[in-house]
C-alpha cells in the first residue's frame, strides 16, 4: 500500500504555524504540498531562530517535504500561474485574515464557482464568522482568551502559557481533520467545501473536564499546579533526587500503590475513595513523599512500573529526544538536505499506519521559490 | 450536502478520554458510533464527577450522540453479537493495553484476515511497538515524560501540568486523523489498515519550537511562565485591574504598539529588533506596564485592537462559555435528553464545514446498554 494521501495535491498559502502544521500532517501522510510564498520574504518563520548554516531550524521542522514557489498574487503573471495551479489542486489552504482572499479574487465563493471540486481550508484566529472575525490573533491571545491559561499554573499564582504552541497546533490539527473528511465526502459528491477553523474555537474544544465542571457547578476551575483537578493521587512527587509522577487513576491502582510503597492506607477511610483522597490530597502527598524521599526516582519508577501503576519521569526535551521508546517509534527524524545528508532534526509522524512505511527521514525543507522550475515544467506538461 | 462521515459506522471499544474523544469527532462529523461497554460498569467516566441528576456531566460532554450496548467479550452470546456488529462496521476503535484484543481473538491480524476492509484504530500510552509498549499510562504520565511539562510553568519553579488533558486529547485527534485518512484510502484499495497512536508520541509532535531549539543548541528549553520563549513582547501585562495579553509578533506590530501606548521606543536600539527585545524583555515589560497600569484592561484591549495589535483578556472557563464570539460560532452546545430537553452543556464542534449544518444541540449521551434493543433489531434486519 502507498501513503493514504498520495495523489492529493495541496496548494498551501499558509504561513507561520497553524496552517503549515496542517500541511505538514498532509505531507507526512503522502500528499504533495506546494507552498505558495510571498516573493522576497516568504513564510515569516524563515526568519525565526534558531538557525543552522543560515537556515531556520524552526522553519525546517514544520515545512520539510514541501515544495516552494514564490508568487505575488497581485501581479498578473503570477496570478496566471496560480490559476493553473488551482486547476490541478485538490485543496487550497490559507490562514490570512478573513477577507484577504476575497480581495485577491480567490475567496471561497469565487473559487467554488470556478472549481466546484476544490476543497478550501481556512484557519484564522477567530474564524470567518461572528462579531470578531476580522481581529488578528496569535497563539498567546487564544490560549489566554480561550480558557486554557486560566487552568494552567500554580494555585493562587499568575496563570502561565502552555509551553507548546497549542493555540496554533490544535487548530492546525482540526483543519487537517476537516479537510480529510471533506476529501472523503468528495468521493461521493464530487464537490468541494469550505473548512473554517478558528484558533479560539479549538481551545474550547480542549476543555472537556473544565466545561463539564463549569456548566454543572457554575464555578470556573482554577489552576491546580501539577495536580489533576479531580483525581488523586495524580501528580508530581519528590524522590530523593527530584520530581517524578504517579497517576493512580482508580481505587484498584491506589490499593496497588499502597502495597508497593508499603503504606497501610488502602483501608483508611480518609483515602478509601477518590473523593476522599481529593479532600485529603495534601495529607496523602506528604504520606507518600515520606516514603518516596527515601530513594531515587529511578527506583520508584521501576518499583511502581513493576506493580502496574502508571508512573514516569519528568523529562526535558533533550531527554525526550533520546528516550528509547520515542526512538523506537521513529518519532525523531532527520530532515535531509537536497544532497540527501541530514541537515535538521524534527518530530516524526505520530500517525502510524500498517499500510505506510514509517520513514526515519524527511525530504528537504524548501528554499524560497526553490521548486519554481520543476513546478512550471509540471504545469506545462499537464496542460499539453 | 450531508455530514461528511454519514454512512460510516464506528464500533467503539474505547473508554475514558483519548479514544472517546476520537469517536466524538466522528459523531460530530456524522458517523454512527456504537459504544461497546463492559456490562455493569461501562465506561469508567460514567463514575467521574461532576454529576447532574445522578449522571456524569464529564461522560456526557464526550459521549453525546453515541449509542451504547453492553457486551462481555468473554461470553459466547455476546461475542456472537459483537461478531455480527463487526460485519457491519467500517472502523473498530480500542484503547486497551496492547495484547488485550489479541487475547480476546479480536486483534488486528485476526480481524484483518476475517474482514479485510475493516479499519482498526488503536490508541495507547506508548503505542503497540517498542520496548515499553505494554506499560500503562495516563495523561499525566505522558505530559511529564513527553516534555510538555518541562516547558510549562514559571521560570525556576516546579513544572506544572497543562490544565487541559492534552495527553489524551491530542492523541485522540491524531487517531481520528489517521482513521479518516485510512477511510479515504480504502475507497481506492478496498482494504482497511491498522492505525496505531501513542499518547507519548503525540506529545513530542506538539514540541515544534522546543525540538528545533534543542536539536540546534543541544540545550533543552526551560519553562518561561506566561512569556513566549523567543518572541517579545508576547506575554501577559498588568493593567489597572489585572492581567491581559499582548502578542506583538513582529517589528511592524511592535512599532504600532509603541504608537498606541505613546511609548517612544520603536527606534530605540535596545528594542529595534526581536532578538534585541528578547534580550531586554524584562526592561521592556516594565516600560510597557508603566503605561498599562494607568487604565483598566478593557481600555487597553480596545485601544490596541483598534491599532490592529493582537491582544485580549485572560478568561476563565465561565467567561469563555459566555464569550459572544464563541457563542456566535456554536461552540457551546446543549446535550439533549431522550425527551429532547437540554440536560448537559458541552463544547461544540470546532470543524465548521460549508456542507454541514452546525447544530447547536447534540443527541443524548447514552445510558449504559441503553440502545441494545434497537441495535439488535438493526442487526436482525441487516442479516435478513
Interface residues (C-beta under 8 A of the other chain):
Chain A: X1 X4 X5 X17 X21 X25 X29 X44 X48 X49 X50 X51 X52 X56 X57 X58 X60 X61 X62 X108 X125 X126 X127 X128 X129 X130 X131 X132 X135 X136 X137 X138 X139 X140 X141 X142 X144 X145 X146 X147 X148 X149 X150 X151 X152 X153 X154 X157 X158 X159 X160 X161 X162 X163 X164 X165 X166 X169 X170 X171 X173 X174 X176 X177 X178 X180 X181 X182 X183 X184 X185 X187 X189 X191 X193 X194 X195 X196 X197 X198 X200 X201 X202 X203 X204 X205 X206 X207 X208 X209 X210 X211 X212 X213 X214 X215 X216 X217 X218 X219 X220 X221 X222 X223 X224 X225 X226 X227 X228 X229 X230 X234 X235 X236 X243 X244 X245 X247 X249 X250 X275 X305 X308 X309 X310 X311 X312 X313 X314 X315 X316 X317 X318 X319 X320 X321 X323 X324 X325 X326 X328 X329 X331 X332 X344 X345 X346 X347 X348 X349 X350 X351 X352 X353 X354 X355
Chain B: X1 X4 X5 X17 X21 X25 X29 X44 X48 X49 X50 X51 X52 X56 X57 X58 X60 X61 X62 X108 X125 X126 X127 X128 X129 X130 X131 X132 X135 X136 X137 X138 X139 X140 X141 X142 X144 X145 X146 X147 X148 X149 X150 X151 X152 X153 X154 X157 X158 X159 X160 X161 X162 X163 X164 X165 X166 X169 X170 X171 X173 X174 X176 X177 X178 X180 X181 X182 X183 X184 X185 X187 X189 X191 X193 X194 X195 X196 X197 X198 X200 X201 X202 X203 X204 X205 X206 X207 X208 X209 X210 X211 X212 X213 X214 X215 X216 X217 X218 X219 X220 X221 X222 X223 X224 X225 X226 X227 X228 X229 X230 X234 X235 X236 X243 X244 X245 X247 X249 X250 X275 X305 X308 X309 X310 X311 X312 X313 X314 X315 X316 X317 X318 X319 X320 X321 X323 X324 X325 X326 X328 X329 X331 X332 X344 X345 X346 X347 X348 X349 X350 X351 X352 X353 X354 X355
